[in-house]
Amino acid sequence: MLLWYSASEQGFSDSRWMTYKQAKAEGGQVRKGEHGTTAIFYATLEKENDAGEVEHIPMLKTFTVFNVQQIDGLALTTETVSPEATFDPLPQAENLLRKSGANIIEKGQNAFFIPSTDEIHLPERYLFAYAANFYATGLHELVHWSGGKSRLNREMKGKFGSEGYAFEELIAELGSAFLMADLGIVGAVQHESYIASWLKALRNDKRYIFKAASSASKAHRYLMDKI
C-alpha cells in the first residue's frame, strides 16, 4: 500500500521496486540524489516454548527500496504476458462469490451495490476481455456488500464526489486487492491507479490510506472466513 501511494505521489508509472543491493546485483545503479521509499514486511513466526506450546511471534522489518525508474543500467524486460482473451472462470473466486451469501445479479453493463435491496449488480461476464477484471469488479462490490448493516455495519453514506463516498470506494478497492492477492488472482487490473484517484479525492491525506486499510482488512477477513 505504501508503494502504491508513493508511486502515485512521485509520478512513477512502473510498479517494480528494488533495494539498493538488489539493483546493484542486477547491474544497476541508483541515481545520485534519488530518495528511497520505506517498505514494511510483516510476518508471524511460530516457535515452540519450553512447555511444548506453539507461540506466534509477530515480526516486522523495514526496507528502503527504489522504483526502477530511479535506477540506471537495469536490463529489465518491459514485456507483459496477456491472459487469454476468452473468459476463463477462476474456481477460487467463483467459490467466494457463491459462498458469500450475497445476492449477485449479472445483468446489464454497470457494477454497483444497492444497500436498500441488499443486491450486487455486475455486468455480464462475457463483456470482460479477461476473467481477472470481472472478478476484481465482483470482489470490489462484495467488499461494499460486507459493510451492510447485518454484517460489518460500516458507515456508507455520502453522495458521489463527497469524502464519505471516496472513503468507502477506497475501502472497497483495497479490500478487492487484498482478496485478489489472497486468492492468487493475477490480471490486467490497476488497483494502484484507482486507489490513487480516491486518495486525491480525499486530498491526499495519508491518514486515510491506513484508516481505509483497517476497514478493508476487516472486510477481507470477514469474506475469506466464508470459505
C-alpha positions as CSV (number, residue, x, y, z in Angstrom):
1,M,0.0,0.0,0.0
2,L,2.8,2.4,0.8
3,L,4.4,1.7,-2.5
4,W,1.1,2.3,-4.4
5,Y,0.8,5.6,-2.6
6,S,4.4,6.6,-3.2
7,A,4.2,5.7,-6.9
8,S,1.2,7.9,-7.3
9,E,2.7,10.8,-5.3
10,Q,6.1,10.7,-7.1
11,G,4.6,10.1,-10.6
12,F,6.2,6.6,-11.2
13,S,4.4,4.6,-13.9
14,D,6.3,1.4,-13.1
15,S,5.2,-0.8,-10.2
16,R,8.6,-2.5,-9.7
17,W,10.8,-1.7,-6.7
18,M,14.2,-2.9,-5.6
19,T,16.6,-2.4,-2.6
20,Y,19.9,-0.8,-3.3
21,K,21.6,-4.2,-3.1
22,Q,19.1,-5.8,-5.5
23,A,19.7,-3.1,-8.0
24,K,23.5,-3.4,-7.7
25,A,23.2,-7.2,-8.2
26,E,21.3,-6.7,-11.4
27,G,24.0,-4.3,-12.7
28,G,22.0,-1.2,-11.9
29,Q,22.9,2.0,-10.0
30,V,20.5,4.2,-8.1
31,R,20.9,7.7,-9.5
32,K,22.6,10.3,-7.3
33,G,20.2,12.4,-5.3
34,E,17.3,9.9,-5.5
35,H,15.4,9.3,-2.3
36,G,14.3,5.8,-1.2
37,T,10.8,4.7,0.0
38,T,10.2,2.7,3.1
39,A,8.5,-0.7,2.6
40,I,7.4,-2.8,5.5
41,F,7.4,-6.6,5.7
42,Y,5.1,-8.3,8.2
43,A,5.3,-12.0,9.2
44,T,4.4,-14.3,12.1
45,L,7.0,-16.7,13.3
46,E,6.0,-19.9,15.0
47,K,8.2,-21.0,17.9
48,E,7.8,-23.8,20.4
49,N,8.2,-22.8,24.1
50,D,9.6,-24.8,27.0
51,A,6.1,-26.1,27.7
52,G,5.8,-27.6,24.2
53,E,3.3,-25.0,23.1
54,V,3.5,-23.2,19.8
55,E,3.8,-19.4,20.2
56,H,3.1,-17.0,17.4
57,I,5.6,-14.1,17.4
58,P,4.9,-11.1,15.2
59,M,7.8,-9.8,13.2
60,L,8.2,-6.5,11.4
61,K,11.1,-5.4,9.2
62,T,11.6,-2.2,7.2
63,F,13.4,-1.9,4.0
64,T,14.4,1.1,1.8
65,V,13.5,0.5,-1.8
66,F,13.8,2.4,-5.0
67,N,11.5,2.4,-8.0
68,V,13.1,1.1,-11.2
69,Q,12.6,4.5,-12.7
70,Q,15.2,5.8,-10.2
71,I,17.8,3.3,-11.2
72,D,20.1,3.4,-14.3
73,G,21.6,0.4,-16.1
74,L,18.9,-2.2,-15.4
75,A,18.3,-4.8,-18.1
76,L,14.7,-5.5,-17.1
77,T,12.1,-6.6,-19.7
78,T,9.0,-4.4,-20.2
79,E,7.1,-7.2,-21.9
80,T,3.9,-8.5,-20.3
81,V,2.1,-11.7,-20.8
82,S,-1.6,-11.2,-21.6
83,P,-4.1,-13.7,-20.4
84,E,-6.4,-15.5,-22.8
85,A,-8.9,-13.2,-24.5
86,T,-11.7,-15.6,-23.7
87,F,-13.4,-15.8,-20.3
88,D,-11.9,-18.5,-18.2
89,P,-13.6,-18.9,-14.8
90,L,-11.3,-18.8,-11.7
91,P,-12.6,-21.5,-9.3
92,Q,-11.3,-19.9,-6.1
93,A,-13.0,-16.6,-6.9
94,E,-16.2,-18.3,-8.0
95,N,-16.2,-20.2,-4.8
96,L,-16.1,-17.0,-2.7
97,L,-18.8,-15.3,-4.7
98,R,-21.0,-18.3,-4.3
99,K,-20.4,-19.0,-0.6
100,S,-20.5,-15.3,0.4
101,G,-24.3,-15.5,0.6
102,A,-24.6,-12.2,-1.4
103,N,-27.4,-11.8,-3.9
104,I,-25.4,-11.2,-7.1
105,I,-27.2,-10.4,-10.3
106,E,-25.2,-10.4,-13.6
107,K,-27.2,-8.1,-15.9
108,G,-26.5,-5.0,-18.0
109,Q,-23.2,-3.2,-18.2
110,N,-22.8,-1.5,-14.8
111,A,-21.5,-2.7,-11.4
112,F,-23.0,-1.4,-8.1
113,F,-24.2,-2.5,-4.7
114,I,-27.7,-1.4,-3.6
115,P,-28.0,-1.2,0.2
116,S,-31.8,-0.8,0.2
117,T,-32.3,-4.2,-1.6
118,D,-29.0,-5.7,-0.5
119,E,-28.2,-6.7,-4.1
120,I,-24.9,-6.7,-6.0
121,H,-25.3,-6.0,-9.8
122,L,-22.5,-6.9,-12.1
123,P,-22.1,-6.7,-15.9
124,E,-22.5,-9.9,-17.7
125,R,-19.2,-11.7,-17.5
126,Y,-18.8,-12.2,-21.2
127,L,-18.4,-8.4,-21.6
128,F,-15.0,-8.7,-19.9
129,A,-11.9,-9.4,-22.0
130,Y,-10.2,-11.0,-19.0
131,A,-11.7,-13.1,-16.2
132,A,-9.5,-11.3,-13.6
133,N,-11.2,-8.0,-14.4
134,F,-14.6,-9.5,-13.9
135,Y,-13.6,-10.9,-10.5
136,A,-11.8,-7.7,-9.5
137,T,-15.1,-5.9,-10.2
138,G,-17.1,-8.5,-8.3
139,L,-14.8,-8.5,-5.3
140,H,-14.9,-4.7,-5.2
141,E,-18.7,-4.8,-4.9
142,L,-18.6,-7.7,-2.5
143,V,-16.5,-5.6,-0.1
144,H,-19.2,-2.9,-0.3
145,W,-21.7,-5.6,0.5
146,S,-19.7,-6.7,3.5
147,G,-20.3,-3.3,5.1
148,G,-24.1,-3.8,5.2
149,K,-26.0,-3.3,8.5
150,S,-26.4,-7.0,9.2
151,R,-22.7,-7.7,8.5
152,L,-19.9,-5.3,9.4
153,N,-22.2,-2.3,9.7
154,R,-19.9,0.2,8.0
155,E,-20.8,3.8,7.5
156,M,-21.6,4.1,3.8
157,K,-23.2,7.5,3.4
158,G,-22.3,10.3,1.1
159,K,-23.1,11.4,-2.4
160,F,-20.7,10.8,-5.4
161,G,-17.8,13.2,-5.0
162,S,-18.1,13.5,-1.2
163,E,-15.4,12.4,1.2
164,G,-17.6,9.8,2.6
165,Y,-18.2,8.3,-0.9
166,A,-14.5,8.4,-1.7
167,F,-13.5,6.8,1.6
168,E,-15.9,3.8,1.0
169,E,-14.6,3.4,-2.5
170,L,-11.0,3.4,-1.1
171,I,-12.0,0.6,1.3
172,A,-13.7,-1.4,-1.4
173,E,-10.7,-1.2,-3.8
174,L,-8.2,-2.0,-1.1
175,G,-10.3,-4.9,0.1
176,S,-10.6,-6.2,-3.5
177,A,-6.8,-6.0,-3.8
178,F,-6.4,-8.0,-0.6
179,L,-8.8,-10.6,-1.7
180,M,-7.2,-11.0,-5.1
181,A,-3.8,-11.4,-3.5
182,D,-5.1,-14.0,-1.1
183,L,-6.9,-15.9,-3.9
184,G,-3.9,-15.8,-6.2
185,I,-5.7,-13.8,-8.9
186,V,-3.4,-12.1,-11.3
187,G,-4.6,-10.0,-14.2
188,A,-4.6,-6.6,-16.0
189,V,-6.1,-4.8,-13.0
190,Q,-4.7,-1.4,-12.0
191,H,-5.6,-1.2,-8.3
192,E,-3.0,1.5,-7.7
193,S,-4.4,4.0,-10.2
194,Y,-7.9,3.5,-8.9
195,I,-6.8,3.9,-5.3
196,A,-4.7,7.0,-6.2
197,S,-7.8,8.6,-7.7
198,W,-9.8,8.2,-4.4
199,L,-6.8,9.4,-2.3
200,K,-6.8,12.5,-4.5
201,A,-10.5,13.0,-3.7
202,L,-9.5,12.7,0.0
203,R,-7.0,15.5,-0.5
204,N,-4.0,13.0,-0.5
205,D,-4.3,12.8,3.3
206,K,-2.0,9.8,4.2
207,R,-4.1,9.0,7.3
208,Y,-7.0,7.8,5.0
209,I,-4.9,5.0,3.5
210,F,-4.4,3.5,6.9
211,K,-7.9,4.0,8.1
212,A,-9.3,2.5,4.9
213,A,-6.8,-0.4,5.1
214,S,-8.0,-1.2,8.6
215,S,-11.6,-1.4,7.4
216,A,-10.6,-3.3,4.2
217,S,-8.7,-5.8,6.3
218,K,-11.8,-6.5,8.4
219,A,-13.9,-6.9,5.2
220,H,-11.2,-9.2,3.7
221,R,-11.2,-11.5,6.8
222,Y,-15.0,-11.5,7.0
223,L,-15.3,-12.7,3.4
224,M,-12.4,-15.1,3.5
225,D,-14.0,-16.7,6.6
226,K,-16.9,-17.7,4.3
227,I,-14.6,-20.2,2.6
